[in-house]
Amino acid sequence: MGQPPATMRKGDIQLLYEYEHWANNRVLQTVSALPLSISRVIWGGSFGSVEGAVP
């Protein structure tokens, strides 16, 4: 019953690391383009502002 446990190969893990690197760079590029007046606005949530989420 059910499926066997999934296994990850070295290539799968490398792809995830590459994606993480790409995604982090994309977020940082987008955030760095925001004016300080926007990045410091308190929006609520667990980090409060963009500046609080991306130190």
TIVO-2410 file (N, C-alpha, C; in nm, 3 decimals):
# residues 55
REC num residu      c1      c2      c3 atome chaine
REC   1      M   0.082  -0.119   0.000     N      A
REC   1      M   0.000   0.000   0.000    CA      A
REC   1      M   0.087   0.125   0.000     C      A
REC   2      G   0.048   0.222  -0.076     N      A
REC   2      G   0.124   0.345  -0.079    CA      A
REC   2      G   0.244   0.336  -0.172     C      A
REC   3      Q   0.316   0.443  -0.178     N      A
REC   3      Q   0.432   0.449  -0.265    CA      A
REC   3      Q   0.560   0.435  -0.185     C      A
REC   4      P   0.665   0.387  -0.248     N      A
REC   4      P   0.793   0.378  -0.177    CA      A
REC   4      P   0.845   0.519  -0.147     C      A
REC   5      P   0.932   0.533  -0.050     N      A
REC   5      P   0.986   0.665  -0.017    CA      A
REC   5      P   1.060   0.726  -0.136     C      A
REC   6      A   1.046   0.854  -0.151     N      A
REC   6      A   1.115   0.924  -0.260    CA      A
REC   6      A   1.263   0.934  -0.227     C      A
REC   7      T   1.344   0.928  -0.328     N      A
REC   7      T   1.488   0.944  -0.309    CA      A
REC   7      T   1.535   1.063  -0.390     C      A
REC   8      M   1.637   1.128  -0.341     N      A
REC   8      M   1.695   1.242  -0.413    CA      A
REC   8      M   1.834   1.203  -0.461     C      A
REC   9      R   1.858   1.240  -0.584     N      A
REC   9      R   1.990   1.216  -0.640    CA      A
REC   9      R   2.073   1.344  -0.629     C      A
REC  10      K   2.202   1.331  -0.650     N      A
REC  10      K   2.293   1.445  -0.641    CA      A
REC  10      K   2.247   1.558  -0.734     C      A
REC  11      G   2.204   1.525  -0.854     N      A
REC  11      G   2.158   1.626  -0.950    CA      A
REC  11      G   2.035   1.700  -0.900     C      A
REC  12      D   1.946   1.630  -0.829     N      A
REC  12      D   1.826   1.694  -0.773    CA      A
REC  12      D   1.865   1.800  -0.671     C      A
REC  13      I   1.960   1.765  -0.586     N      A
REC  13      I   2.004   1.857  -0.481    CA      A
REC  13      I   2.077   1.976  -0.542     C      A
REC  14      Q   2.159   1.951  -0.644     N      A
REC  14      Q   2.229   2.060  -0.710    CA      A
REC  14      Q   2.129   2.157  -0.774     C      A
REC  15      L   2.025   2.103  -0.836     N      A
REC  15      L   1.923   2.186  -0.898    CA      A
REC  15      L   1.852   2.273  -0.794     C      A
REC  16      L   1.823   2.218  -0.677     N      A
REC  16      L   1.761   2.296  -0.570    CA      A
REC  16      L   1.852   2.408  -0.522     C      A
REC  17      Y   1.981   2.381  -0.509     N      A
REC  17      Y   2.076   2.486  -0.468    CA      A
REC  17      Y   2.085   2.595  -0.574     C      A
REC  18      E   2.086   2.556  -0.700     N      A
REC  18      E   2.090   2.655  -0.809    CA      A
REC  18      E   1.965   2.742  -0.807     C      A
REC  19      Y   1.849   2.680  -0.785     N      A
REC  19      Y   1.724   2.755  -0.778    CA      A
REC  19      Y   1.726   2.851  -0.660     C      A
REC  20      E   1.773   2.805  -0.546     N      A
REC  20      E   1.778   2.892  -0.428    CA      A
REC  20      E   1.866   3.013  -0.455     C      A
REC  21      H   1.981   2.991  -0.517     N      A
REC  21      H   2.072   3.100  -0.551    CA      A
REC  21      H   2.003   3.199  -0.645     C      A
REC  22      W   1.938   3.149  -0.748     N      A
REC  22      W   1.867   3.233  -0.844    CA      A
REC  22      W   1.757   3.313  -0.775     C      A
REC  23      A   1.675   3.245  -0.693     N      A
REC  23      A   1.562   3.311  -0.626    CA      A
REC  23      A   1.610   3.417  -0.528     C      A
REC  24      N   1.713   3.388  -0.451     N      A
REC  24      N   1.767   3.486  -0.356    CA      A
REC  24      N   1.817   3.610  -0.429     C      A
REC  25      N   1.890   3.590  -0.539     N      A
REC  25      N   1.939   3.704  -0.616    CA      A
REC  25      N   1.825   3.787  -0.672     C      A
REC  26      R   1.722   3.720  -0.719     N      A
REC  26      R   1.607   3.793  -0.775    CA      A
REC  26      R   1.538   3.878  -0.669     C      A
REC  27      V   1.518   3.822  -0.551     N      A
REC  27      V   1.457   3.898  -0.441    CA      A
REC  27      V   1.544   4.017  -0.403     C      A
REC  28      L   1.674   3.994  -0.387     N      A
REC  28      L   1.764   4.103  -0.347    CA      A
REC  28      L   1.771   4.212  -0.452     C      A
REC  29      Q   1.771   4.177  -0.580     N      A
REC  29      Q   1.771   4.279  -0.686    CA      A
REC  29      Q   1.643   4.361  -0.681     C      A
REC  30      T   1.531   4.296  -0.662     N      A
REC  30      T   1.402   4.366  -0.657    CA      A
REC  30      T   1.395   4.458  -0.537     C      A
REC  31      V   1.434   4.408  -0.421     N      A
REC  31      V   1.428   4.486  -0.298    CA      A
REC  31      V   1.525   4.603  -0.304     C      A
REC  32      S   1.642   4.583  -0.360     N      A
REC  32      S   1.741   4.691  -0.366    CA      A
REC  32      S   1.695   4.805  -0.456     C      A
REC  33      A   1.601   4.779  -0.545     N      A
REC  33      A   1.550   4.884  -0.633    CA      A
REC  33      A   1.439   4.967  -0.567     C      A
REC  34      L   1.390   4.922  -0.452     N      A
REC  34      L   1.284   4.997  -0.382    CA      A
REC  34      L   1.340   5.121  -0.316     C      A
REC  35      P   1.266   5.231  -0.321     N      A
REC  35      P   1.309   5.349  -0.245    CA      A
REC  35      P   1.298   5.321  -0.095     C      A
REC  36      L   1.382   5.386  -0.016     N      A
REC  36      L   1.378   5.365   0.130    CA      A
REC  36      L   1.241   5.395   0.187     C      A
REC  37      S   1.171   5.492   0.131     N      A
REC  37      S   1.039   5.527   0.183    CA      A
REC  37      S   0.941   5.410   0.175     C      A
REC  38      I   0.959   5.323   0.077     N      A
REC  38      I   0.873   5.204   0.063    CA      A
REC  38      I   0.925   5.090   0.149     C      A
REC  39      S   1.056   5.070   0.149     N      A
REC  39      S   1.112   4.954   0.220    CA      A
REC  39      S   1.099   4.966   0.372     C      A
REC  40      R   1.075   5.086   0.421     N      A
REC  40      R   1.062   5.105   0.566    CA      A
REC  40      R   0.917   5.112   0.614     C      A
REC  41      V   0.822   5.105   0.522     N      A
REC  41      V   0.680   5.109   0.560    CA      A
REC  41      V   0.647   4.984   0.640     C      A
REC  42      I   0.577   5.002   0.751     N      A
REC  42      I   0.534   4.889   0.834    CA      A
REC  42      I   0.407   4.831   0.773     C      A
REC  43      W   0.418   4.712   0.719     N      A
REC  43      W   0.305   4.647   0.654    CA      A
REC  43      W   0.236   4.547   0.747     C      A
REC  44      G   0.297   4.515   0.857     N      A
REC  44      G   0.242   4.411   0.945    CA      A
REC  44      G   0.308   4.278   0.914     C      A
REC  45      G   0.257   4.175   0.970     N      A
REC  45      G   0.315   4.043   0.949    CA      A
REC  45      G   0.432   4.020   1.043     C      A
REC  46      S   0.498   3.910   1.026     N      A
REC  46      S   0.603   3.873   1.120    CA      A
REC  46      S   0.729   3.958   1.109     C      A
REC  47      F   0.756   4.020   0.992     N      A
REC  47      F   0.876   4.101   0.977    CA      A
REC  47      F   0.847   4.251   0.983     C      A
REC  48      G   0.722   4.288   0.965     N      A
REC  48      G   0.684   4.427   0.975    CA      A
REC  48      G   0.707   4.508   0.848     C      A
REC  49      S   0.826   4.502   0.793     N      A
REC  49      S   0.858   4.581   0.674    CA      A
REC  49      S   0.952   4.501   0.584     C      A
REC  50      V   0.973   4.552   0.463     N      A
REC  50      V   1.069   4.487   0.374    CA      A
REC  50      V   1.207   4.493   0.436     C      A
REC  51      E   1.240   4.608   0.495     N      A
REC  51      E   1.371   4.624   0.560    CA      A
REC  51      E   1.389   4.523   0.674     C      A
REC  52      G   1.282   4.492   0.745     N      A
REC  52      G   1.290   4.394   0.853    CA      A
REC  52      G   1.304   4.252   0.802     C      A
REC  53      A   1.254   4.226   0.681     N      A
REC  53      A   1.260   4.091   0.626    CA      A
REC  53      A   1.393   4.064   0.556     C      A
REC  54      V   1.453   4.169   0.501     N      A
REC  54      V   1.578   4.154   0.426    CA      A
REC  54      V   1.679   4.252   0.484     C      A
REC  55      P   1.747   4.210   0.590     N      A
REC  55      P   1.841   4.304   0.655    CA      A
REC  55      P   1.962   4.335   0.570     C      A
***
